[in-house]
């Protein structure tokens, strides 16, 4: 009897986790540069004496969808889209270098090039990019950051770090939502990477696919709960039969 309980209990838990992943994808369908998270079910035998016939159903994330999101023309000088598989380097919330495809940048009150949530955009030297007071910034196709103060000629102040991950050390999403290499090593700057100014990359989430997946996950959860109810009823019936025979 406990075999069906193990399978149904863990199956319901896995379906609920998949629902959470799909809900997060759907919530970020309009987030610039967002990469849809993939997931899959897998079975894991329960270890221990007398438990080898019991199997857990687990939900596991298997990375993210690599397909680029649609290009959205904004005309804003600090909106950029990395071409190919290049990523922007930014300073993570924990202070370490992380990578993003979201190229919606702005200049902070202190004159630093940052993301909308305040993360410093890093140069090809791995340092934040600072602009002169009162300067306006533009970004070139090779990532060069040019600052211009009123009445003065424009001056380059740095170059964005554009990094291209390889198949031997791919990027993975961390618990904080930031992308880093699987090995934990920093990616080198790619001198051949290019970007498009005045364009933002949209989310690569397919809303219809995510909604259909959520419906399927909800039905799977309901089916597992019905199996648990069936197991409970069968256990009660077996108990009654045993008491009558005793």
C-alpha positions in Angstrom: 0.0 0.0 0.0 2.8 2.4 0.8 4.2 2.1 -2.7 1.3 4.1 -4.2 1.5 6.5 -1.4 5.2 7.2 -2.1 4.5 7.6 -5.8 1.4 9.8 -5.4 2.9 12.0 -2.6 6.1 12.8 -4.5 4.2 13.1 -7.8 1.9 15.8 -6.3 4.9 17.6 -4.9 6.7 17.5 -8.3 3.6 18.8 -10.1 3.3 21.7 -7.6 7.0 22.6 -8.2 6.5 22.5 -12.0 3.5 24.8 -11.5 5.8 27.3 -9.7 8.4 27.2 -12.4 5.8 27.8 -15.1 4.1 30.6 -13.1 7.5 32.3 -12.8 8.1 32.0 -16.5 4.6 33.5 -17.2 5.2 36.3 -14.8 8.3 37.3 -16.7 6.8 37.1 -20.2 7.4 40.9 -20.5 10.7 41.1 -18.7 13.6 42.2 -21.0 16.2 39.5 -21.7 14.4 36.9 -19.5 15.3 33.2 -20.3 12.5 30.7 -19.8 13.4 28.0 -17.2 12.9 24.4 -18.3 12.0 21.5 -16.1 11.4 17.8 -16.2 10.2 14.9 -14.1 12.5 12.1 -13.1 12.1 9.0 -10.9 14.5 8.3 -8.0 14.5 4.9 -6.1 14.2 5.2 -2.4 17.3 3.8 -0.7 17.2 1.7 2.4 16.5 -1.8 3.6 13.2 -3.1 2.3 12.5 0.1 0.4 14.1 -0.7 -3.0 10.7 -1.1 -4.6 9.6 2.4 -3.6 10.2 5.3 -6.1 10.1 9.0 -5.6 8.9 11.3 -8.4 11.0 14.5 -8.5 10.8 17.7 -10.4 14.2 19.0 -11.7 15.2 22.1 -13.6 17.2 21.3 -16.7 18.5 24.8 -17.6 16.9 27.5 -19.6 15.8 28.1 -23.2 18.7 29.5 -25.2 16.6 31.0 -27.9 16.9 34.8 -28.0 13.8 36.9 -27.3 12.2 39.2 -29.9 14.0 42.5 -30.7 12.0 45.5 -29.5 13.0 48.9 -31.0 12.9 51.7 -28.4 15.2 54.3 -29.9 16.6 55.0 -26.4 20.5 55.4 -26.5 21.0 53.3 -23.4 18.9 50.4 -24.6 21.0 47.7 -26.2 20.7 44.2 -27.4 23.6 41.8 -27.5 23.9 39.9 -30.8 24.4 36.2 -31.0 25.1 34.4 -27.7 26.9 37.4 -26.1 25.9 38.4 -22.5 26.4 41.6 -20.6 28.5 41.5 -17.4 27.1 43.2 -14.3 27.9 43.2 -10.6 25.6 40.8 -8.9 23.7 41.5 -5.6 26.4 39.5 -3.8 29.2 41.6 -5.3 30.3 38.9 -7.8 30.3 39.1 -11.5 27.1 37.8 -13.2 25.7 37.9 -16.7 22.4 39.1 -18.2 20.8 39.6 -21.6 18.7 42.6 -20.3 20.3 45.6 -21.9 18.1 48.3 -20.3 20.8 50.6 -18.7 20.7 54.0 -17.1 23.0 56.5 -15.4 22.8 56.6 -11.6 22.8 59.8 -9.5 26.5 59.2 -8.8 27.3 59.0 -12.6 27.7 55.2 -12.8 26.2 53.1 -15.6 23.8 50.7 -13.9 20.8 48.4 -14.5 17.3 49.4 -13.4 17.7 47.7 -10.1 21.0 49.4 -9.4 23.6 46.8 -10.4 26.8 48.2 -11.8 27.4 47.4 -15.5 31.0 46.2 -15.8 33.7 47.1 -18.3 35.9 44.7 -20.2 38.4 45.2 -17.3 35.8 44.0 -14.8 35.3 47.4 -13.1 32.1 49.6 -13.0 31.8 52.3 -15.6 31.8 55.9 -14.3 30.8 59.0 -16.3 31.7 62.6 -15.8 29.2 64.7 -13.9 26.4 65.9 -16.2 27.5 63.8 -19.1 25.2 61.9 -21.5 26.2 58.5 -22.6 25.9 56.6 -25.8 26.9 53.0 -26.6 28.7 51.9 -29.7 28.2 48.6 -31.6 31.4 47.2 -30.1 30.3 48.2 -26.6 32.3 51.4 -26.3 30.7 53.8 -23.9 31.1 57.5 -25.0 30.3 60.4 -22.6 29.6 63.9 -23.7 29.4 67.0 -21.5 27.6 70.0 -22.9 29.9 72.2 -24.9 32.7 69.6 -25.0 33.6 66.9 -27.6 32.5 63.3 -26.8 35.1 61.1 -25.0 35.2 57.3 -24.6 35.1 56.3 -21.0 35.2 52.5 -21.2 33.8 49.5 -23.0 31.1 47.1 -21.9 32.2 43.6 -21.1 30.5 41.3 -23.6 31.1 37.7 -22.8 30.2 34.6 -24.9 29.8 31.4 -22.9 31.0 28.1 -24.5 29.5 24.6 -24.4 32.3 23.4 -22.1 31.2 25.9 -19.4 27.6 27.1 -19.9 25.8 29.6 -17.9 23.3 28.5 -15.2 20.7 30.5 -13.4 21.4 30.8 -9.6 19.0 31.0 -6.7 19.2 34.8 -6.9 18.0 34.7 -10.6 21.5 35.8 -11.9 23.4 33.8 -14.5 26.9 32.5 -13.8 29.1 29.8 -15.2 28.7 26.2 -14.1 32.3 26.2 -13.0 32.1 29.5 -11.1 34.9 30.9 -13.2 34.6 34.4 -14.8 34.1 34.5 -18.6 36.7 36.5 -20.6 35.6 39.5 -22.6 34.8 38.7 -26.2 36.4 41.3 -28.5 34.3 40.1 -31.4 30.9 40.5 -29.7 28.6 43.2 -30.9 25.4 44.9 -29.8 22.6 46.9 -31.3 21.8 50.3 -29.8 18.2 51.5 -29.4 16.9 47.9 -29.3 15.9 45.7 -26.3 15.7 41.9 -26.3 12.3 40.8 -25.0 11.5 37.7 -23.0 11.7 34.4 -24.8 8.8 33.0 -22.8 5.9 31.7 -24.9 2.8 32.7 -22.8 0.4 30.3 -24.5 2.8 27.4 -24.0 3.3 28.3 -20.3 -0.4 28.5 -19.7 -1.0 25.1 -21.3 1.8 23.7 -19.2 0.2 25.1 -16.0 -3.2 23.5 -16.9 -1.4 20.2 -17.4 0.5 20.5 -14.1 -2.7 21.3 -12.3 -4.4 18.2 -13.7 -1.4 16.0 -12.8 -1.6 17.4 -9.2 -5.3 16.5 -9.0 -4.7 13.0 -10.3 -2.0 12.4 -7.7 -4.3 13.6 -4.9 -7.1 11.3 -6.1 -4.6 8.4 -6.0 -3.8 9.3 -2.4 -7.5 9.3 -1.6 -7.9 5.9 -3.2 -5.0 4.5 -1.2 -6.6 5.8 2.0 -9.9 4.2 1.2 -8.2 0.9 0.3 -6.3 1.0 3.5 -9.5 1.5 5.5 -11.2 -1.3 3.7 -8.3 -3.7 4.3 -8.3 -2.8 7.9 -12.0 -3.6 8.2 -11.6 -6.9 6.5 -8.7 -7.9 8.7 -10.7 -7.0 11.8 -13.6 -9.1 10.7 -11.4 -12.1 9.9 -9.6 -11.7 13.3 
